[in-house]
Amino acid sequence: MHKTKILGTGMFVPKKVMTNNDLAEVVETNDEWIYERTGIRQRHICSNEGGEFPSDMAYNATLDALKDANLEPEDLDMILFASVTPDMKLPNSASILQTKLGIKNQCACLDIAAACSGFVYGVNMADTMIKTGLMKNVLVVGSEMLSQEVDWKDRRICILFGDGCGVAVVGRSEDESSDGPEILASCLGADGSGKEFFQQTVGGAVQPLTPDIIINREHFMQMKGTEMFKVATRTLAKNAKKVLAMAEMTLDDVDWIVPHQANIRIIETTAKMLGAPMEKVIVNIDKYANTSAATVPMAFHEAIKDGRIKRGDIVLFDAFGAGLTHGATLLRY
Ligand SMILES: CC(C)(COP(=O)(O)OP(=O)(O)OC[C@H]1O[C@@H](n2cnc3c(N)ncnc32)[C@H](O)[C@@H]1OP(=O)(O)O)[C@@H](O)C(=O)NCCC(=O)NCCS
């Protein structure tokens, strides 16, 4: 069995920023309500004119991550592309990204549809495949253009989401010392019985898009916020404890928690349930809102680049999302 580690990270957000005040011109809301209930001040929004679609954002973020990892695109054995907003239905976004990166090695390309847990699912899958020797370097992407999927007339949902991308190159760790960088433990799960808490039921095989559906605005994401809130906090706390137990560690051993950025109150409530001080928690929801699969890698990347997360630190990824999917990863960076 090989050891696995994060070799490099990158992120990209579209140029256009939409503040809460900008939103207040579109729906009946205000900065104070949004910030108090969610911790969000602004979000980045992709241009419809191109150059900022999910695979484009991933391309830009990947160039930085590969540089960080000291690798070339050809060194990748697989691309795992987590997104609920792929460029198109076919081909998958991972293959589109492979072409954009100019990769000729026919590396495996797979999209992951696990909503906001997608990146953590990808890291877990990459970890497993590298540990067994099947793959050496796997690019894990979380890239979302949620601005296309929210109803900009529904103030309950459009305030919550933004666009962006975060990536990580996961690879073999050659450092055999007991305190070297390593993915220590991970867990994944899902509870399909909560599917109606967060869903987008049209546009697939069961309910193809019709003009009536579009006129009635039934094709957008729909969420039961209060129900999501309760399940999220319970699940995040449970999974954090689970991976800590797997690695025979306690919260005192953890330097940084990188949670899915859905709502500051979910993050704070989970931290309280775990007994973790907020100083250990990476938060950037104020700048980017909920970017689904991209929140964890974006927050992780930012905290590395600004010097908070350093090599050797123990880091916990903790995510949940529609499905309801969930997952956590514990690693020594
Ligand atoms: C969505 C969320 C912020 C709503 O907060 P809340 O405190 O539950 O608010 P409610 O939905 O109960 O609404 C309270 C009032 O504010 C109003 N309101 C809703 N959205 C508003 C907005 N954007 N601006 C102003 N008022 C708003 C409601 O109409 C309601 O008014 P009423 O009492 O007159 O009916 C919160 O439930 C949440 O964050 N849930 C989790 C969402 C989430 O994380 N999803 C995960 C995705 S992975």
The ligand as an ORCA input file, in Angstrom:
! r2SCAN-3c Opt
* xyz 0 1
  C     -32.104     29.383      3.743
  C     -31.929     29.931      5.137
  C     -30.844     30.987      5.146
  C     -33.239     30.579      5.573
  O     -33.099     31.090      6.889
  P     -34.279     30.917      7.940
  O     -33.860     31.571      9.167
  O     -34.585     29.430      7.981
  O     -35.425     31.745      7.270
  P     -36.906     31.293      6.859
  O     -36.829     30.467      5.608
  O     -37.554     30.679      8.073
  O     -37.561     32.677      6.553
  C     -37.780     33.650      7.547
  C     -38.439     34.844      6.922
  O     -37.496     35.522      6.084
  C     -38.046     35.675      4.773
  N     -36.958     35.551      3.808
  C     -36.536     34.432      3.153
  N     -35.521     34.737      2.352
  C     -35.293     36.066      2.496
  C     -34.380     36.941      1.916
  N     -33.456     36.541      1.026
  N     -34.418     38.246      2.293
  C     -35.309     38.691      3.179
  N     -36.222     37.881      3.756
  C     -36.218     36.597      3.421
  C     -39.045     34.552      4.637
  O     -40.027     34.890      3.669
  C     -39.615     34.485      6.013
  O     -40.566     35.501      6.171
  P     -41.965     35.203      6.945
  O     -41.543     34.816      8.325
  O     -42.668     36.488      6.831
  O     -42.571     34.085      6.175
  C     -31.547     28.806      6.128
  O     -32.638     27.940      6.337
  C     -30.395     27.982      5.661
  O     -29.300     28.464      5.472
  N     -30.583     26.676      5.518
  C     -29.551     25.777      5.068
  C     -29.358     25.901      3.627
  C     -28.218     25.049      3.209
  O     -27.206     25.050      3.787
  N     -28.327     24.274      2.191
  C     -27.286     23.379      1.924
  C     -26.941     23.296      0.575
  S     -25.676     22.093      0.469
*
